[in-house]
Amino acid sequence: MSEIKRIFPPQTPTPRGPYSPAVIAGDFIFVSGQGPVDPVVDKMSYGDIQHETRITLNNVERILMAAGASMQDVVKCSVFLRNGDDFKAMNEVYKEFFGEQRPARTTVAVEFADPEMKVEIDCIAYKPR
């Protein structure tokens, strides 16, 4: 039976609720939804969609690295946008992080509890031991 490990990496945003930043279950890493939180000051860093997407994906990347994986190991992402019109601009930054290693993805427009936040991204990575 596989071990389940919950990780709280240093230099990543403090969870804003009762959840783990990531859970490792067998060869899979489940990264909780990340938003545009500046990990240095542990506060939201609002800006345009590209600014927020870059900060959010940097947070995802830091968590994956702490779990022994990289963006190249991501098999599935979910992207949540406050405004569907931001899709194209978000995609420009998203491509910087994934290049040709394109994971499966779902993107939806939602209403966030934080009305200033523009994006949240979670993912699943596969990293064989």
C-alpha positions in Angstrom: 0.0 0.0 0.0 1.3 3.5 -0.9 2.2 6.0 1.7 0.4 9.4 1.6 2.6 12.3 2.5 1.5 15.9 3.0 4.1 18.6 2.4 4.4 22.2 3.5 7.5 23.4 1.7 9.5 26.4 3.0 9.5 29.6 0.8 6.0 28.9 -0.5 2.8 30.7 0.4 1.1 29.7 3.7 -2.2 27.9 3.0 -5.1 30.2 3.3 -7.3 27.4 4.7 -7.3 23.9 6.1 -5.4 22.2 3.3 -1.9 21.0 2.4 0.0 22.8 -0.4 0.7 19.4 -1.9 0.0 15.7 -1.2 2.2 12.9 -2.5 0.4 9.7 -3.0 2.5 6.9 -4.6 4.0 8.3 -7.7 1.6 11.2 -8.0 1.9 14.8 -6.6 -1.3 16.8 -6.1 -0.7 20.5 -5.8 -3.5 22.5 -4.2 -4.8 25.6 -6.0 -2.3 28.3 -5.9 -2.9 32.0 -6.4 -0.8 35.1 -6.8 0.7 35.1 -3.3 4.2 36.6 -3.1 5.9 34.0 -0.9 8.5 36.5 0.4 5.9 38.6 2.2 3.2 35.9 2.2 0.6 38.4 0.8 -1.5 38.6 -2.4 0.3 40.4 -5.2 -2.5 41.7 -7.4 -1.9 43.0 -11.0 -2.8 42.2 -14.5 -3.5 38.6 -15.5 0.0 38.0 -16.7 1.6 39.2 -13.5 -0.8 37.1 -11.4 -0.3 34.0 -13.6 3.5 34.3 -13.4 3.4 34.5 -9.6 0.9 31.6 -9.4 3.0 29.3 -11.6 6.2 30.2 -9.8 4.4 29.0 -6.6 3.3 25.8 -8.3 6.9 25.3 -9.5 8.4 25.8 -6.0 6.0 23.3 -4.5 6.8 20.7 -7.2 10.5 21.2 -6.7 10.1 20.6 -2.9 8.3 17.4 -3.8 11.1 16.3 -6.1 9.4 17.1 -9.4 9.4 19.8 -12.0 6.9 21.4 -14.4 7.9 18.8 -16.9 6.3 16.1 -14.7 2.9 17.8 -14.7 0.2 15.7 -16.3 -2.9 17.8 -15.6 -3.7 21.4 -14.7 -6.8 23.2 -13.8 -6.9 26.9 -14.4 -9.5 29.1 -12.9 -10.0 32.7 -14.3 -12.1 35.5 -12.8 -12.6 36.8 -16.4 -12.7 34.5 -19.4 -11.5 37.4 -21.5 -8.1 36.9 -19.8 -7.6 33.5 -21.4 -5.3 34.6 -24.2 -3.0 36.7 -22.0 -2.9 33.9 -19.3 -1.9 31.4 -22.0 1.1 33.5 -23.1 2.6 33.2 -19.6 1.4 29.6 -19.2 3.4 28.6 -22.3 6.6 30.1 -20.8 6.4 27.5 -17.9 5.4 24.4 -20.0 6.8 25.0 -23.5 6.2 21.9 -25.6 5.6 19.7 -22.5 1.9 20.5 -22.5 -0.1 18.8 -19.7 -3.8 18.1 -20.1 -5.8 21.1 -18.9 -9.2 22.5 -18.0 -9.8 26.2 -17.9 -12.9 27.7 -16.5 -14.2 31.2 -15.5 -15.3 31.4 -11.9 -16.1 33.8 -9.1 -13.5 33.8 -6.4 -14.0 34.4 -2.7 -11.3 37.1 -3.1 -12.8 39.5 -5.6 -9.4 41.0 -6.6 -7.8 37.7 -7.5 -7.7 36.9 -11.2 -6.3 33.4 -11.4 -5.9 30.1 -9.5 -4.1 27.0 -10.7 -3.8 23.5 -9.4 -2.1 20.5 -10.9 -1.2 16.8 -10.7 2.3 15.6 -11.5 3.6 12.1 -12.0 7.1 11.4 -10.7 8.1 7.7 -10.5 10.3 6.9 -7.6 
